[in-house]
Amino acid sequence: MTRALARTGPFPHRGGMTATTLPGSTFQLADDLAVTRFGYGAMQLAGPYVMGPPADHDEALRVLREAVELGITHIDTSDAYGPFITNQILKEALHPYPDSVHVVTKVGALRDPEGGWPVARSPEQLRESIHSNLDHLGLDVLDVVNLRVGGPLGPEPGSIEEAFTTLVELQREGLVRHLGVSNATAEQVAEARAIAPIVCVQNFYNIANRHDDGLIDELAADGVAYVPFFPLGGFSPLQSDVLSGVAQRLDASPMAVALAWLLRRSPNILLIPGTSSVAHLRENVAGAGLVLSDDDYAELGAIA
Ligand SMILES: NC(=O)c1ccc[n+]([C@@H]2O[C@H](COP(=O)([O-])OP(=O)(O)OC[C@H]3O[C@@H](n4cnc5c(N)ncnc54)[C@H](OP(=O)(O)O)[C@@H]3O)[C@@H](O)[C@H]2O)c1
């Protein structure tokens, strides 16, 4: 069995929580903000199709508390999940938040009653969304806010200047510490960076979907984080004979191998795998510490 846990941490906690060891190290998003590379994506805590309450509210609370207990300091969320449900559950589970925990949220889309994701990027809508996130999360200031652009099928071209400039104004007003962009083209990322510094880009990427390879390397050179959403395939879980073959050989789960591959792919990649179950959360944290050999890494890299 070729398996070893990368040693990192421990991470400081408040309230007597036990520090633990997570795969990956910490990443310095900004001078005043470091997060664990292994984070948690909270979207799965809402109901089916990211609408309404979860089937098991208590399990949702347990997942969040376990994530913090395991040492995770980066939790990704949005008021659009539920809508509002995920942020409300986060507040219920963790407020007052341990000093170590940093919640990253996003604005730029709302939800309609049919489950659609209508664009909401006017200055008025963005301002309202920031206040709504603050309220639902129970915070006075948001650590990181991503401007979600594009549409349900992915990034769409077009200027984001007005929307991003609005977030910069909200940042100057002290409601937001750091900014990022999500679901964005490389051109939109460059446009945002020309207006103000960003600390992260959150786009669709995983071992089988590698369209952002160039962007990841570019951001890595500048110390900007790349945070892949759907790291496990999202609504279409990753399926690949190569992934399954390597996982079997290493006596690991395909999910673990997919996460370990991302951690090795670039030091600026931060993980936010989603799950609604404590068992899967623990499995993912334990599994992603898998160290891939050069041969395994190269074989997996050919999946895309
Ligand atoms: N910026 C954007 O536009 C955008 C879009 C989508 C998502 N996101 C963010 O990205 C995060 C991650 O995306 P995601 O949660 O949709 O997708 P994901 O992390 O790729 O996959 C989550 C799915 O994998 C399953 N899963 C997790 N661990 C597993 C395990 N060990 N074994 C088997 N199944 C497992 C989960 O089911 P269980 O619940 O049963 O574990 C869930 O169905 C989200 O939480 C959200 O914060 C952002």
The ligand as an ORCA input file, in Angstrom:
! r2SCAN-3c Opt
* xyz 0 1
  N     -18.820     29.246     -7.564
  C     -19.741     28.470     -8.060
  O     -20.411     28.806     -9.041
  C     -19.957     27.138     -7.416
  C     -20.727     26.165     -8.065
  C     -20.873     24.942     -7.455
  C     -20.285     24.681     -6.224
  N     -19.558     25.647     -5.598
  C     -18.879     25.374     -4.310
  O     -18.063     24.238     -4.457
  C     -18.306     23.308     -3.400
  C     -18.038     21.913     -3.868
  O     -18.931     21.561     -4.894
  P     -20.033     20.430     -4.729
  O     -20.264     20.117     -3.300
  O     -21.187     20.819     -5.527
  O     -19.393     19.215     -5.506
  P     -18.230     18.167     -5.156
  O     -17.471     18.552     -3.954
  O     -17.498     17.935     -6.423
  O     -19.058     16.845     -4.883
  C     -20.036     16.752     -3.900
  C     -20.761     15.448     -4.131
  O     -19.863     14.364     -3.876
  C     -20.444     13.501     -2.894
  N     -19.355     13.034     -2.024
  C     -18.535     13.794     -1.254
  N     -17.652     13.003     -0.612
  C     -17.930     11.729     -0.983
  C     -17.376     10.471     -0.640
  N     -16.355     10.364      0.191
  N     -17.915      9.366     -1.209
  C     -18.944      9.463     -2.064
  N     -19.531     10.616     -2.416
  C     -19.012     11.754     -1.884
  C     -21.451     14.321     -2.152
  O     -22.489     13.503     -1.691
  P     -22.768     13.333     -0.109
  O     -23.458     14.573      0.327
  O     -23.638     12.122     -0.044
  O     -21.451     13.130      0.544
  C     -21.944     15.272     -3.241
  O     -22.979     14.675     -3.981
  C     -19.748     23.580     -3.023
  O     -20.059     23.103     -1.764
  C     -19.832     25.083     -3.161
  O     -19.395     25.666     -1.951
  C     -19.385     26.856     -6.194
*
